[in-house]
Amino acid sequence: MDLVVEDDSRVGCVFFTMSDDNVRKAVATPWVSFCSDSPSLAPEGVFLKSSTHPRAYGSFARLLGKYVRDEQVIPLEEAVRRLSGLPAENLGLERRGRLTPGHYADVVVFDPNTIQDHATFDRPHQYASGVQHVFVNGAQVLKEGEHTDARPGRALRGRGYRLMGRRV
């Protein structure tokens, strides 16, 4: 309780309760879409004062490198669908998640042979590698692996999704 009081109730913790076999089963389940529940962080400045979960830096690269390329749990095309179109559909994000005329151009260009997460529990503040370009709303925000200083993103509101019959 002293930590909660001292840190204004912002004490985080990590539980090691998931086995890699169960993660593989979830990845192989066709209706499971992929996400991260961690905020975006920079490996510099004030962010280094506290630790974070490695998924803050490597969730998607881990899926694409480990479970798609290395272990071949699912094909690359299926992983991309479950990282883009499926979650957009589940959340009701209109004109998102697909490369279709009239949709917003949110695009990640990565090398499937080199994409790799590097963050660990001991050293979580490490960017993944293998992503060359990122476009958000049609504007390039990552070019040859470097941030362009563009910030075209905006908050999105979907229709929500249903969890056991309830709207969340």
N, C-alpha and C positions, 0 to 999 in steps of 0.2 A: 504494500500500500504506500510505502514511503516513495517509491518510484512514481506511482500514479500522481501523488500530490506534487512531487518535485517537478514533474514534466507536464503538468496540466492535463493528465489523462491521455497522453499521446505515447504510451508505452506500447511498442509492438513486440510480437513474438513469432517464432516460427515453430510449427509442429511437424515432426517427421513421421507422418502417419500413412503416407501413400507409398505403395510399392511400385517399382518400375513396371512390373507385370500388369498392375491395374491401370497405369497410365497408358500402356500399349493397348489394353482393351478399350479404354475410352477413345483413344485416337482411332481405333479400327471401327468404332460404332458410327454408322453412316449419318445419323441425324445430329451428331455432336458438332457444334461450331466451336471455333477456337478464339480465345481472347486472353487478356491479362487483366487482373484486378489491381495492378500496381500502377502508380503514377509515373509519368515520364520524368526522368532526372538527368542532370548533367554530372559527369565524373570530375567535377571541379567546384571550387568555392564552398558555399554554405552546405551543399549537399553532402560533402564529405564528413561533416560533423556527426552524422548518424549513419547507421547501416541500413540496408534495405534487402529485400529478397532478390536473388539473382534474376528472377523473371522481369524485374524492372528494366533490365537491359537486354535480355536474351530470350524471352518467351517464344517469339515467332521464329527466330533463327534456330532455336533448339528444336522446334517442331520440324522445320524444313531440313536441317542438317542431320540430326540424330534419327528421328522417326521416319522421315521420308527417304532421304538419300542413303544413310548408313544402314538402317534396319529394314527399310522397305515395308513398313507397316501399312502404308497407303500410298497410292501413286501421287506424283507431284500435282497433277491437274485437280485431283480430289482435294488435296490440301489447300490449294489456292482457292477453290470454290468455298471451302469451309472457313477460310480466313477472310473472305470478301462477300460474295453474294449471299451465302446462307445467313451470316449474322445480320447483314443489312435487311434481309427479308424478315428474319425473326423479330427485329427491333422496329420494323416499319419505317426504315429510312428510305424514303422514296428517291429514285434516280441515283442510287448509290450501290456500290458493290459489284457492278458489271461494266465492262467496256462496251457500251452501247450508245449509239447516237442519242443525244439529248440528256445523257446522264452526266453527272459531275465527273471530271477526270481526276480521280484519285488513283495513282499508279505507283507501284514499287517495282523497280527494275533490279533484279538480283541475279547472281550467278549460282545456279543450283549445285555446282561442283565445289564452291568455296564458302557458301554461307555457313556460318558457325557462331555459336554463342561462346563467350569467354568468361562471363560472370560466374563466380562461385560464391559459396556462403562465406568463405574466408576473405575473398576479394570481390565483392559484388559490383563495385563501380567500374565496370569495363564494358565498353561497347562491343556489340557483335560485329563480325566482318562479313563481307560478301555482298553488301547492298551498295550499288553504284549510284542510282538515281531515285528520287522520290518526287512525285507531283501531287499537290493538294489543290483541289478545285482548279486544276489545269496549270497552276503555277509551280515552277520547279523550286523545291526547297532543299534538295540534296543533289549536288552535281559532282560526279566523280568522287563520291564519298564525303564531300565537304558541304557544310551548310551554306546556303546562299544568302542568308539573312531575310529571306522572304517568309512572311507569316500569314498566308492566306486562309488558314483554318478558321472555323467558327464552331460554336456549340450547336449540336444537333438535337432535335427533339423528335423521337419516333412515337409510334402509337403504343409502345410498351410491348411486352410479350406475356404469354400466359404460362403460369407455373401451376401445374395441378389444377387447371380450370380457373385460376384467379389471375386477374390482370396485375402485373407488377410494374 
